[in-house]
Amino acid sequence: MDEKKKRDLDDVIREETRRGRRPVDIGTVRQKRERLALLKRLLTLATEQEFMEAIRAFGLVEGSPEFSEALDAWHAFRP
C-alpha cells in the first residue's frame, strides 16, 4: 500500500474510533504531520548557513526568539 493511501486509511480509522468523543480535525493533523516532516528535513541540512537560509525562507526573522530557538535546536541535533 502506498504512503498516501496508508495515511488516508489511518485518518479514516482515527475518525471512526473517535465517534462519540471530541471531534478530530483531520486538516490540523495533516498540517502538523507535514510541518514535522519539513522540520526533520531542515534538521538534516549539512551546514549552519544552509539551515539559516531555509528557516529565513520559512518566515523566521533573524534575531527573533523563534529564529534563535530553531538555531539552538539545529545545534542540539547535530552530532
One Martini backbone bead per residue (centre of mass of N, CA, C, O) as a GRO file, in nm:
protein
   79
    1MET     BB    1   0.097   0.037   0.024
    2ASP     BB    2   0.082   0.348  -0.010
    3GLU     BB    3   0.131   0.628   0.178
    4LYS     BB    4  -0.132   0.784   0.118
    5LYS     BB    5  -0.332   0.554   0.175
    6LYS     BB    6  -0.242   0.505   0.464
    7ARG     BB    7  -0.308   0.787   0.574
    8ASP     BB    8  -0.608   0.783   0.499
    9LEU     BB    9  -0.678   0.533   0.663
   10ASP     BB   10  -0.586   0.646   0.937
   11ASP     BB   11  -0.790   0.881   0.937
   12VAL     BB   12  -1.047   0.711   0.932
   13ILE     BB   13  -0.990   0.546   1.185
   14ARG     BB   14  -0.970   0.786   1.376
   15GLU     BB   15  -1.258   0.887   1.334
   16GLU     BB   16  -1.413   0.621   1.410
   17THR     BB   17  -1.284   0.584   1.705
   18ARG     BB   18  -1.408   0.888   1.792
   19ARG     BB   19  -1.684   0.834   1.822
   20GLY     BB   20  -1.842   1.041   2.067
   21ARG     BB   21  -1.618   1.234   2.066
   22ARG     BB   22  -1.397   1.443   2.016
   23PRO     BB   23  -1.317   1.599   1.747
   24VAL     BB   24  -1.116   1.560   1.457
   25ASP     BB   25  -0.882   1.753   1.280
   26ILE     BB   26  -0.746   1.652   0.993
   27GLY     BB   27  -0.608   1.907   0.889
   28THR     BB   28  -0.429   1.948   1.140
   29VAL     BB   29  -0.287   1.676   1.134
   30ARG     BB   30  -0.159   1.711   0.853
   31GLN     BB   31  -0.007   1.973   0.909
   32LYS     BB   32   0.170   1.859   1.135
   33ARG     BB   33   0.302   1.634   0.966
   34GLU     BB   34   0.433   1.826   0.755
   35ARG     BB   35   0.601   1.998   0.954
   36LEU     BB   36   0.769   1.763   1.068
   37ALA     BB   37   0.897   1.682   0.800
   38LEU     BB   38   1.036   1.954   0.750
   39LEU     BB   39   1.204   1.959   1.007
   40LYS     BB   40   1.367   1.707   0.948
   41ARG     BB   41   1.499   1.820   0.693
   42LEU     BB   42   1.631   2.072   0.822
   43LEU     BB   43   1.811   1.913   1.037
   44THR     BB   44   1.989   1.775   0.786
   45LEU     BB   45   2.149   2.000   0.724
   46ALA     BB   46   2.488   2.057   0.686
   47THR     BB   47   2.469   2.370   0.737
   48GLU     BB   48   2.410   2.659   0.896
   49GLN     BB   49   2.355   2.833   0.647
   50GLU     BB   50   2.134   2.654   0.524
   51PHE     BB   51   1.945   2.667   0.766
   52MET     BB   52   1.909   2.974   0.778
   53GLU     BB   53   1.788   3.003   0.495
   54ALA     BB   54   1.544   2.815   0.542
   55ILE     BB   55   1.414   2.973   0.788
   56ARG     BB   56   1.377   3.232   0.634
   57ALA     BB   57   1.189   3.109   0.415
   58PHE     BB   58   0.979   3.023   0.645
   59GLY     BB   59   0.972   3.327   0.823
   60LEU     BB   60   1.212   3.381   0.990
   61VAL     BB   61   1.369   3.617   1.199
   62GLU     BB   62   1.650   3.749   1.256
   63GLY     BB   63   1.660   3.769   1.622
   64SER     BB   64   1.444   3.600   1.698
   65PRO     BB   65   1.334   3.366   1.914
   66GLU     BB   66   1.265   3.152   1.697
   67PHE     BB   67   1.535   3.153   1.554
   68SER     BB   68   1.707   3.073   1.799
   69GLU     BB   69   1.560   2.806   1.860
   70ALA     BB   70   1.617   2.672   1.589
   71LEU     BB   71   1.926   2.688   1.608
   72ASP     BB   72   1.950   2.529   1.872
   73ALA     BB   73   1.822   2.270   1.761
   74TRP     BB   74   2.034   2.220   1.544
   75HIS     BB   75   2.276   2.197   1.735
   76ALA     BB   76   2.156   1.960   1.908
   77PHE     BB   77   2.128   1.758   1.660
   78ARG     BB   78   2.411   1.769   1.618
   79PRO     BB   79   2.704   1.565   1.662
   0.00000   0.00000   0.00000
